[in-house]
Amino acid sequence: MSRPDILVPAPMREMILDGLAPHFTLHRLYEAEDRDAMLAAVADRIRGIAISFRPVDKALVDRLPKLEIVANFGVGYDNVDAAYCGTKGVIVTNTPDVLTDEVADTAIALMIMTVRELPAAERWLREGRWKSQGPFPLTRGTLRGRTLGILGLGRIGKAIATRAEAFGMAIHYHNRSRQADVPYTYHPSLVSLAEAVDTLMLVAPGGEETRHMVGERVLEALGPEGVLINIGRGSVVNEAALAAALRQGTILAAGLDVFENEPQVPQALLDLPNAVLLPHVGSASVATRNAMGQLVVDNLVGWFRDGRVLTPVAETPVPAMSPRHGA
């Protein structure tokens, strides 16, 4: 029996490719000199896609008549048109849970770095200013007495909340709907959440529904002692409005691990001393990325072995058994 053909449009971790190689014929599109010609040559055979941070849009799905599954590396999958895949009977999977703790740890670290100006303090030491100018200036911000608002109280949001409680922070949140199993204060809108807290943590997915949810109105509601932390998706924030708010003192500071057009970071943010900026490292440890990669492998192998996957996304629920598995 021939092995199923899998398209790999962009580079992925070698452990993923090594895990897939014994089970599938891999077509590494990124290695082709003429990618369009290569895709045309194999399109009628492709039954799966393994993807990381690159788009799988309607046009690509339509070019692959035998496509059955898109295995996405990452908990966020706004790079994949999952709704359209659902209409075509194509399963989409992601990699939740295995990165929850790593991202939550990074979120708390970024919050502390931002509130206490720790990157600036380290630069002060490295530049010899401690010796030449004396102690680093007292920070205006502190975690003491702060209230944390979380946009997106899913797995990661709840893990962040648990950690923040250990710092004595009261927790508020905004979701599409109230959650019955949490003790935190619910707000029916993002603006009302921002008005009630002084630290706003964004853990929301990307996509048109959340694009630029955080703009002038939310930042004004957060106020001059406010701190914004984004560990979710860069597109949730209007970066021009954020830069203006930081520059004008509308809010105190911001810590960002994600940006709208990565790896491009607006110069307006780079120039600001009250912006702490990280290069999307929320889940970037070897252990966590390997666990995510293994989930990509397990989803693809499981689908073609017995028609089951471990982590389908909401838009593409898996039938009890695929009629094409093993074909």
N, C-alpha and C positions, 0 to 999 in steps of 0.2 A: 504494500500500500504506500503510495506517495505521501510525503509529509506535507501538511498544510503550508501554504505560502503566506508569510507575514511581511508586511511592509514596515520598514523602520525609516521614517522620513528624515530624522535628525539624530545626531550622536546621542547615545545613552551610556550609562555605566556598563563597563565591561562585564561585571557580574551578571547583569541582566541578559546581555547577549550570550554569555557563556551558558546561562541557564536555559535559554531558548533554543540554542543551536542543536542539542540532541533531539529535539522534538519537531522542529520546523525548518523550512527553507526560508532563510532570511534574505530580504532584498534591501540592502542598505542604500537608500536613495541618495543620501548625502555624499556618498563616495563616487557617484556618477559624474562624468564631465558634462553630459547632457541629461539633466534630470528629467526633463519632459519626455525625451525619447525613451529613457529607461522605464518611466512610469507607463507610457503607452504600451511598451513591450510586455509588461507583466500584469497590467490592470485586470485582465480577465481571469487571472489566477489568484489574486489576492483575497484571502479570507479573513485576515486580521491585521490590525495596526497596533504597533507598540510605539507610544509617543511620549515625549517629555517637553513640556512648555512650548510646543509649536502648534499651530492651528490645524484642526481637522474640521473643515467647513463643508457646506452643502456641495460645493463644486467638487471637492475631493471625494466625498461619499458617492456622488453621482458617477464618478469615473470608475468606481469599483463595484461592478454588478454582483459579485459573489461575497461582498463584505458581510461578515457576521458579528465582529466584535472589535471595539476600540479599547485597548488597555492603556489608561492614562497614568503616568508616573506623577503623583501629586494628589493631595486631597482636593484641591481646587481644580475644576475642570471647565472653567469658562473658555478655555482655548478650544474646546470641542463643542460642536453644535449638537448637544445631546438630544434636544427636542426633535430636531430633524432626524437624527439617527433613530429615535423611537418610532417615527412614522415609517421608517424603512425596515423596521424589524432588526435593527443593529443594536447589540448590547454595548453599553459603555460602562467601564469600571474605573474606579479610582483607588487611592491608597490611604484610607482613613485609619484612625486608631493608632497605627504604629508610629505616627509622628506627633501624637497629641502631647505627650509629656515634654518632648524636646522643644516644641514650639511654645508651649506654656512657660517653660523655663526661660526661653529667650525673651518672651514678652515681659516677664517680671524683671529680668535683667535690664532690658531696654528702658523700662519705666524708671528704675532706680538710677540708671546712667543719666537719664534726661532730667529728672527732678533735682538730682544732686550735682549735676554738671560734671560728672566724673571724667568724661573724655577731655574736657578743658583743663581739669585739674592735673590729669596725667601730662598733657602738653606743657603745662606750667612747669612741672618738674623736669621733663626731658629737655626743655629749652633753657634750663639753668636759672629760671626766674625765681624759684624758691630761694636759691642762694643769693641772687642779686637783688631781688625785690621784696623778699619776705614771704610769709604764708599766702597761700591761695585765698582770694577774697571769700568771705562767708557767702554761702549760697542762699538766695532768696527762697528757693523751694525746699520742701521737706515732705516726707511721706506722712509725718505725724498729723493726724486729724483729717487726712484726705478721704474723699469719697470717690469710689471707682464706678464709672458707668461702662457697661460692656454692650457693644453693638454686635449681636450674634452670639447667643448663649447656646452654642452647640457643644460638641465634645471638647474642643479646645477652649471655648469660652468658659465652660464649667471648670476645667482644670486651672485656668487662670484665676477664676474666682476663688477656688479653694486655696490657692497659694496666697492670694491677696488678703484673704481673711486672716492668715497667720501674721500679717503685718498690721492687723487691727483696722483694716479698711472696711467701711460699710459698702455693700454691693448693690447696685441698681442695674437694670438691663432693659434693652428694647429688642424685641423679636417681632416677627410677623404676628405672633400671638403669645399670650401669657402661657407660661409653663407651670403645670400644677405641682411638679415634684421638686421645686426649689424654694428656699425661704427668702429670696431676694426681692427687692422692690421693683415692680414692673411699671414701665412707662409706655403709653400707647403710641408715642411718636419720638423720633430722634431728637427733635428740638426740646421737648419736655424733659428728656433724659439729660441733655446737655445743660439745661437750666438747673437741674437738681444736683449735679456733680461738679467736681473740679478736675477730674482726671477721666478722660474718655478713651477707652480701649476699643479699637476697631478690629473685629475678627470676622468681618462679613465677606462673603464670596464676591467675585467680580461679576461682570455682565451688565446689560443695559438697565436692569431693575435697580441696581445699586450704584450706578455710575454717578460720581460727583454728589453723592448723598451729603457729604460733608463739605459745605461751602460757607459763604459769608454768614448766613443766618445761624447755622449751628455753631460756628466759631464765636460769634458775638454772644450767643447764649452761654457758651462755656466760660467766657469772661476772662479778665486780666490775670487771674491766678490759675487759669486753666492750662492743663497739659494734655496734648493729644498724642496717642501712641497708635501706630498702625502696623499690625502684624498679619493683616488679612490680604487684601489686594489693593494695589496702588490706585486703581481706577475709582475706588470709593471716594477719594479725596480730590477736590479741585485744587491742584497744586499751586496755581497762581493765587487763588484766594488765601491759601494757607501761608504762602510766602508773605503776602501783604499783611496778614494778621500777625505774623511773627515780627515783622519789621515795625509795625505800628503799635505793638504792645496790646493788641486785641486779646491775645492769649500769651501765656508766659513762655511756653516752650513746646517743642514737638520732637518725638522720636519715631523715625520711620525705618522699617526694614523692607518696605516694598514701594514701588514707584509705578506710575502709569505706563511709561514707555521704557521699561528696563532693556538694557542697562543704562539708558540715558537718564541722568538726574538733572533737573533744572538748575542752571547756574544760580538762580535767585535763591534756591535752598542751600546750595553749597556755600554761598557767601554769608549765611546767617550764623552767628555764634550760638543762638538759642535753638538750633536744629541739630539733633543727633541722628546721624545717617549710617545705616548698615546696608551691605550689599546682598540683601535677601538671603540671610543665613539662618532663618528661623528653625529649619529642620536639618541644617547642614553639618551633621556629624556623620562619620563613617558608619557607625552602628545603625543610626536611624535611616540613612539613605540606603543601606544594604537591606534593611527590613522592608522599606518601600519597594525596592527593586524586586525582592523575592515575591512580594504580593503581585506585582505585574506578571511575573513568570507563572505564579500559581493560578492566576485568573485565566491566562491564555491556555495553559496546560489543562486546567479543569474543564474549560469550555469545550475543547476539542476531544477530550477524553470521554466525558460523560454529560456534556451539555449543562454544566453547572459552573457558577463563578462564586467567589467569596464576597465581593464587594460591588454589586451593581449600583449605579446611581439611580436616583428617584425617577428620572425621566424614562428609564429603560428597564423596568422590572423584568426579571428572568422568568420565562415559563417553566413549568414543572420539569420539562425535559425538552431539549432542542431536537426538532425533527431531523436536523442535519448533522448532529454530532457524530463524529467518527466517519463521516462520509468522505 
